[in-house]
Amino acid sequence: MDIRKLNKLLSEYRAGAISKRKLLNELKSLPFADLGHAAVDHHRHLRLGFPEVVFGEGKKLEHLISIVKELEGKYGNFIITRVTPKRAACILKEFPSLVYYPEARIISKSLKKAGNRNVRERVGVICAGTADFPVAEESAVTLEILGTPVERVYDVGVSGIHRILPKLGILNRCRMLIVVAGMEGALPSVVAGITGKPVIGVPTSVGYGTNLKGLSALLAMLNSCTPNVVTVNIDNGFGAAFFAHMITGMRKK
């Protein structure tokens, strides 16, 4: 239930175009739809401007399909994250109009055109190495689904920091940057220091033993001495993207 649909329903009821019974039937799923195994939050769109985003990993396939059915019938777009190719094939068989973005492991309806946003509100997504690519793509594709223009700059980690220098013009045109890195997690501090842009650091679980499945990278980003860095959780490309989307001005009050 989004603001436009709610206003339309109330206007139609006020004008006598629909009955009270029909209005109540439309509103009965507010504030959430109880599916037994899940309570789908239909107030989320009213609060944040986008439906509840569903974490697909770990859910039973039949539960995930029923959640997708609930969202697909009510919203112009939605996001299911962390979907494996095998599960995606099953879901798309049930809902052929949906789109699967395998690199990002996301199912959605479609990407919005970047023209919906001012290019000055674009977000740069930077990743240190190709092993960080899935998390970076989760960020980039999420932003594109939400309608935020994206600039991708990949494989520019600190072991060859000269690779990022030719990309500074691109980064400086962005309003803010999402920097994805595993191993020692140093790249967000470097990028923040040379650009002066607001940076969201995304530590990944990529690395050898003492990376501790991303904990070392997380601590490094949290301990950054550059004041324009904030950090999300390990491998949380989606969280970084949604926050950047809100900050760059898409949300309308």
N, C-alpha and C positions, 0 to 999 in steps of 0.2 A: 504494500500500500504506500504509494508516494503522494506527495503534496498535491500534484496536479489531478491525480485520480480522485483523491479525497474531496478536493474543491469541486470537481465535476459532479460527483455523486450528490454532494450537498446542494449544489445549484439545481440539479435535476429534480431533487426531492422538493426543494422550495418552490420550483416552478410547476409542480404537479406532474412531471413527466415520468416519475417512477413512484411506486407505492412505498409505504413504510416497511412492508414485508421485504420488498426487494432491497431497500436500503439496509435493513438489519441483516439480511443474508450476506450482503457484500461486506458489512462491518464485523461479522461474527468471528472472522479470523484475527481480529485485533484483540489484544496486542500480540498474540502468537498463535500458531497452529500446532495443536498437540497431535503428533503422529504416533504417540505411544513410545517409540524408541527415541524420539527427538522432539524438541519444542522449537519450531522455526520462528525466529523473531521478526515479525512483520512491522514492528515499530522502528527497526534499525534504519530503514530508508528515511523515515521522518526525522530521525536524529542526525544521521550522518550523510544523507543524500545518496546512499547506495545500499542495496539489500545486504542482509547478513552474508558474509563470506564464509564458505564451508571448508573446513580442513578435511580433505578426503582420506588422508592416511590413517589406517587403523580401523576404519569403519567397515562393517559388513557391507558387501556389495548391494544386497537387497535394501538395506537401510539407506545407502547412498542414492540409489535409484529413486526411492520414494521421496527423499529430500529434493532431488533434482526436479521431480515431477511437481512438487509443491511450488518451487521457485519458478520453474519454466512457465507455469500457467498464470503467474501473477506479475512478472516483471519483464521489462524490455531487455534487461541484461542482468547477469549475475556472474559470480566467480566461484569455482570449485578448485581448490589448490591441492597439490601433492597427489596427483592421480597418475598411476602407472599406465603404460601403453595398453596392457592387457585389460585393465579395468575400464580404460577409456573406450576401447573397442566395444565392450559390453554396453556401456552407457550410450554411446553414439548409435548403437543398433536400436535402442529404445527411443532415442531422441536424435534423429538424423539431421535436424536443423542446427544442432550445436556444433561448436568447433573445438578441436583439441590442439593445443600448442605444446608439442612433445618436449621441446627444449626447456620450457618453463613448467611443464607438468600441470598445466591449467586447462580446465574446460570452461567455456563461456559461450555466449551467443555470437558476439562479433566484436571487432575492434571499432572504436569511434575514430572518426577522422581527426587528425591532429589539428585541423583548421578550426575545430571548436574552441581552441585555446589560443591566446596570444603567444606568439613564439618567444616572447620575453619571459614567459612562464615555464619554459622548457626545463626539464630535469636531465642532468647528465648521469648516466650509469656507467661506472668505471669498474673493471675487474682486474685483479692482479695477474691471474694466470688462466689458462683454458680449463683447468680443473675446477675453477670457481664459476665457470660459465652457467651451469644450471641455476644457481642462486641469483646471478646477475640477470638472467633471462626472466626469472620469476618477478623480479623488480620491474624490468623493462616492459614486459607484456602486461603486467598489472596496470602500470601507468597508462599504457596505450588503450587498454579496455576502459579505463576511467576517463579517457579523453585528454590526457596530458602529453604534450610533445616530448619526445625522448631523443637524446643523443647518446649513442653507444660508443664507448672507448674501451676496447678489450685487450688483454694480454700486455699490460704495461706495468708489471710489478717492480718492486724496488731492486731486484737483482739486475735489472737493466733499465734503470730509471730514465736514461736518455730517451727511451721510447715514448715517454709521455710529453716531452718538451715540444715536439711538433704539433701536439694536440691541444696546447694551451689556449689557442684562439677559440677552439670549440668549447672548451671548459669555461672560459671566461664569458661566453655568450649565454651560459646557463644561469638560471636563477639560484639553483642549489644542486648539490651533487650527492649521489649515492655511491659509496666506494666499498667494493666487495673484495675481501682478501682473507686468505687462510694463512698457513705457516706462522710467521711471527706477527702478522697483522699490522705491519707498519705503514701500509700505503695510505690509509685515510689521513694520518698526520702529515705525510709528505704533501698530499694533494691540497689539504687545507692550508698548509703553510705557503705554498707557491701560488695559490689562487685567491685566498681570502674569502672564498665562498662558504656558505653554510654547508657542512658535510655530515651526512648520516653514514656512519661506519657499520658495515655488516660483516661480522666475523664468520668464516666458514669452517666446517669440520675437516677441511683439507689440510693434510700435513703429516709429518712423521710422529713417532710416539710421544715426544714431549709437547707436541701441539695439543695433546689431551682432548682430541675430538673437537677442537675449536676453542677450548677454554683459554689457552695461551693467547690466541688472537683476540678473544673477548677482553681479557685483562689488559692487553696492550692498548686496545682502543679506548677502554675506560680510563686508562692512565695517560691518555694523550696530553701533551703539554700545549697543544694548539687549542685555543679557547673556542674555536668554531667547529668543534667535532662533538657530536652526540652519537650514541651507539645503541643498536637494537640487539636482540638475542641472536644466538648462533644459527646461521642458515635462514634467518628470517627476512628473506628478500621481499616477501609480500608486505610485512609490517613497515619496512622502510619506505616502500612505494606508496602505500596508502597515506602515511604521515606526510610524505613529500607532496602528494597530490593535494591534501588539505591545506598545507602551508602555502603552496603556490597559488592559491586563490580560486580553486574550482568550487569550493563549497559556498553556496549562496544562503544567506540568512533571510 
